[in-house]
């Protein structure tokens, strides 16, 4: 995505970056989940996925509003969502991967990809929001306390489906294992600590991502055991979305997400 006259320039301090990593992950995760509306295997799950997307969108709104306040130039949540460029988004690369096949010849896009990613993201958010309740930033702590109630449900909902597929038929187990192979290369980024994490930990703003690994592994490992899933071997690859360097997929997401505000600047309903 190229820069436009409507783009905003940001002062990305470590604190702003830290909050944006969480906010952008929730926002892009919500956008991907919303794409699944009308494509779930049963009607009840179609509605459930839409509700999960709305929860994630609500978390993103609160966090983007707070990030804008920390940034200090008077921007609001809408400007942060709609007027930033691709390199200014700091979401985990995992959440920008497609959940539906763009073509009949493309890999992935199975319902197993959706529920497995929901498990990974919800378990990560659960570990993070649990720790953020003790943040020295009172607003961030309050957002975490509210959001924790939602991601606990998200984690349980996803876990139920992962177990159902993994311990189901031979076909469902095969598809789930294939989805795991597609998602696993992006998991390492969930726990990569850098200077932003170090600054957050030093000031009490929030935990380093590395501190979330143990809780995440305990949650996910218990589900894997029940679902009879084999954890893949670690790979040297580490994705870089939280550094602003994304896969080829984010630009397409932002093109849809940002079209109306950029096409009609200042438009109101």
N, C-alpha and C positions, 0 to 999 in steps of 0.2 A: 504494500500500500504506500503510495507516495504522499509526501506532505502537502497539505492544502492550507489556504488562508485561514481556515477555521480551526486548524490544529492549535493545541495549547502547549506552551513551554513550561516545564515543571522544575521546581527545585526539589530534587529527589534526595533528601537527607536519608540517613540510615533508618530512622523511625518511619518515614513515609514509605520507603521501600519495603520495610518489614510488614506494614499493614497492607500495602498493595498486593504483596504476594498472596496473602490470604484472600483479600477481596477479589482479586482477578481470578484466582482459582475457583472461587464460588461462582463468579459471574459466568465464566466460560463453561464450567460444569453445568450450570443451569441452562445455558443456551444449547448445549449438546443434548441434555435430557429433554428439553422442549421439542427438539427435532423428532423425538420418538413418539410424540402424540399421534395416536391413530395407527401405530405400528407394533404395539405390544401384542403378545400371543393371546391374551384374554382381555375383555373389556375392563375388568376390575383393575388389572395391572396397568392398563392404559391411563386410567384415572390416577392410580397411585404414582406413576412416573411424573405425571403433570404436577401433582402435589409436591413431590420431591423437588422438582424444578423450581416451583414457587418458593419453597423454603430456602433453597440455595440463593435464589434471586433476592429474597428478603435479607439474607445474611450479607450478600454483596452490597446491597444498598446502604445498610448501616455502616459497613466497613469502608465503602467508598466515601461516604459523607465524612467519616472520621479522618480518613486519609487526606481529604481536601482541607479539613480544618487544620490538621498538622502541617500541611504544605504551606498554608498561610497566604495565598494570593486571592482568596475569595471565590474560588471555583466551587461548583456544587457536584453532586453525585452524577448528574446527567452529563456534565462536561467531562468528567473523568471517564465515564463509560463511552461516550460517543465521539469525543474530540481528541482522544489520544491516538498516537500512531502505534503501529504494531510493535516496534522496539520498546515502547513505553509500557507495554503490558508485561507483567511479571508472574504470570500464572505457571503452575506446574505443567510441563509439556504433556503429561498423561491426559489431562482433561480436554485437550484440543484434538485428540485423535478421533477419527470418525467412529460413530456408533452404528451407522447404517451404511450399507454398501453404496458408493457413488455410481457403481455400474455392476453388471452381472459378473464381470471378470475380476472385480476387486476383492482382496482378502478381507476378512473380518465382517463386521456388520451384523453379527449374530446377537440374539437376545442375551446369550451368555456373556458377550463383551460388556453389555450394559450392566448386568447385575454384578459382575466381577469388579468392574470399575467403581460402581457404587460402594461396594464393600471396601475397596482400597481407600477411596477418598473419605468415606464416612469414618473409617477407623483412624485415619490420619487426623481429620478434623476433631474427632472425639478426644484423641490424645492431646491435641493442641489446645482446644477450648478448655479442657480440664485444667491445664496448666495456666492458661491465660486468665482464669478467674482470680488468680493472685497477682495480676499485673499491677505495676505501680501507676499505670494509666487507668484511672477509674472508668473512663468511658469504654475503653477496650475490654476491661474486666466485665462490665455490664453487658456488652454485646456478646461476650463469650458465654456468660451464664445463661442468657436467653437462647443462644444458638445451640448450646450443649444439649438441651432438651430435644431439639429437632434432630441433631445428628445421631443421638442415641437410637432414635427410631429408625433413621436411615440405615444405620449399621445393622440393626436387627432384621430389618426388612430384606436387605441385601443378603445377609447371612442365611436367612431361611431359603432364599432362592438358590444360592450357591450350593447348599447342602442338598436341596431338592434335585438339582440338575446333576451334581456330582455323584450322588448316591441313588440315581434314578435308573434310566435305561442305558444300555451300551452307547446309544447314539447321543444322548444328552451328556454323558460323561466325556465322550470324545470331543464334543463341541466345546465343553467347558475347558478341557485341557488345552485345546487349540486357542481359545480366547486368552488363557493364562499365558501361553507362549507369546502372544501378541502384546500383551500389556506389560509383562515382566521387565523388559528392557528399560521402561520408563520409571520403574519403582525406585531405583537408586537415588534419583533426584529428590525424593521425599525426605532424605536424611543427610543431604550434603550441607555441611556448615561452612559459612564464609564470613566475611567481615561484617555483613549486615546482621547475621545471627549472633556474632560475638558482641556487637554493640548492644543488641536487644537484651542479651543475657546479662551484660555488665551493668546496664541501667535498670534492670528489673522489668523492662517492657514486656518481655516474653521469652520463652525458652528457645534455645538453639534447635534447629531441625534434628540435629544428631541426638538430642535428648528424647526425641519422640520414638526412636527406633524400637526400644524394648517393649513399650506399651503396644505399639502397632503390631509387632511380630507376635506378641501374645494373643491379641485379638484375632488376627488373621490366621495364625497357626492353629488355633483351636477350631476355627471353621474349616480349614483345609483338612484337618484330621477327620472331622465328621463327614466331610464331603469326599474323602478318599482321594484328595488331590496331592500330587507330588510337587513340591516346591522346586522350581527350576534352579539351575546353577546360576550364580552371579556372573555378570558379564562386565568387561572393562568400560563399556559404553555408559556415559552419564549425560542425560539430556540437560538442556541449558535454558529452559523457558523462564526460570526465575532470574536469569541474568538478562532477559530481554532478547535472547536469541532462540527463535522458535522453529518448529517444524513448518512444512509448507502449508499446513492446514489452517493456521490461525488467520492468515490473511483473508481466506474465504469466509470464515466465521464473522470477522469484523466487517467485511463488505456487506453482509446481510444485516448485522446488528446496527451498523452505523449509517445505513443508506438514507433513511428519512431525515434525521437531524442534519446530515451534511448536504442533502439535496435541497432541503427547505430550512435554511438557518433561521433560528428564532421562531419557527412555526409553533403555533399553539392549537390545542383542540377547541 
